[in-house]
Amino acid sequence: MSPWLGVAAALAAHPVGISPSAAVVPENLLRIELEFDGVDGVAPDAVDARLLDDDGAVIDGALLDLALPSADGRRLTLLMHP
């Protein structure tokens, strides 16, 4: 996973990609997409993702309690609180 935002995820399947993957992202970023390599996909309710600051502290309320899976279940979009 990319270190840019410190998205910590406790998942049965570990993400193989994260987007955006840049070292610096805009402050108005509204979504993060995780990609998985498993054919079964990941159930959105199995995700425990947290946004961390530079010191590793959890940023409360940064992510909405809504994860959107792709049709094939290999990608999961996390929405950030605007």
C-alpha positions as CSV (number, residue, x, y, z in Angstrom):
1,M,0.0,0.0,0.0
2,S,1.1,3.5,-0.6
3,P,2.3,5.5,2.4
4,W,0.7,8.8,1.4
5,L,-2.3,8.8,3.6
6,G,-1.7,5.8,5.9
7,V,-4.9,4.1,5.1
8,A,-4.9,1.2,7.6
9,A,-7.1,-1.7,6.7
10,A,-7.8,-4.9,8.7
11,L,-9.1,-7.1,5.9
12,A,-9.4,-10.8,5.2
13,A,-7.8,-10.0,1.8
14,H,-5.0,-7.5,1.6
15,P,-5.2,-4.8,-1.1
16,V,-2.7,-5.1,-3.9
17,G,-3.2,-1.5,-5.1
18,I,-4.5,1.9,-3.8
19,S,-5.5,4.9,-5.8
20,P,-4.5,7.6,-5.8
21,S,-1.0,6.4,-5.3
22,A,0.9,9.8,-5.3
23,A,3.0,10.8,-2.4
24,V,0.9,14.0,-2.1
25,V,-2.8,14.3,-2.8
26,P,-5.1,17.3,-2.9
27,E,-6.8,18.4,0.4
28,N,-10.2,18.0,-1.3
29,L,-9.7,14.3,-2.1
30,L,-13.1,12.6,-1.8
31,R,-12.4,9.0,-2.5
32,I,-9.8,6.2,-2.1
33,E,-10.0,3.1,-4.2
34,L,-8.5,-0.2,-3.0
35,E,-7.8,-3.1,-5.4
36,F,-7.7,-6.7,-4.5
37,D,-6.4,-9.7,-6.4
38,G,-8.8,-12.3,-5.1
39,V,-11.5,-13.7,-7.4
40,D,-14.1,-13.7,-4.7
41,G,-13.7,-10.0,-3.9
42,V,-14.1,-8.3,-0.6
43,A,-17.4,-7.7,1.2
44,P,-17.7,-4.0,2.1
45,D,-18.8,-4.8,5.6
46,A,-15.5,-6.7,6.1
47,V,-13.5,-3.5,5.8
48,D,-12.1,-1.7,8.9
49,A,-10.3,1.2,7.3
50,R,-9.0,4.2,9.1
51,L,-7.3,7.3,7.9
52,L,-4.1,8.2,9.7
53,D,-2.2,11.4,10.1
54,D,1.6,11.8,9.7
55,D,2.1,10.8,13.3
56,G,0.0,7.6,12.9
57,A,-3.0,8.9,14.9
58,V,-6.4,8.1,13.6
59,I,-8.3,11.0,12.0
60,D,-11.8,10.5,13.4
61,G,-14.7,11.0,11.0
62,A,-12.5,11.2,7.9
63,L,-14.1,8.3,6.1
64,L,-17.9,7.9,5.6
65,D,-19.4,4.6,6.8
66,L,-20.0,3.5,3.3
67,A,-17.7,1.4,1.1
68,L,-18.7,0.9,-2.5
69,P,-17.7,-2.4,-4.2
70,S,-17.2,-2.7,-8.0
71,A,-19.4,-5.1,-9.9
72,D,-16.6,-7.8,-9.9
73,G,-15.8,-7.2,-6.3
74,R,-12.1,-6.6,-6.9
75,R,-12.2,-2.9,-6.2
76,L,-13.6,-1.1,-3.2
77,T,-14.1,2.7,-3.1
78,L,-13.9,4.4,0.3
79,L,-15.6,7.8,0.4
80,M,-14.1,10.6,2.5
81,H,-16.2,13.1,4.5
82,P,-16.2,16.3,2.5
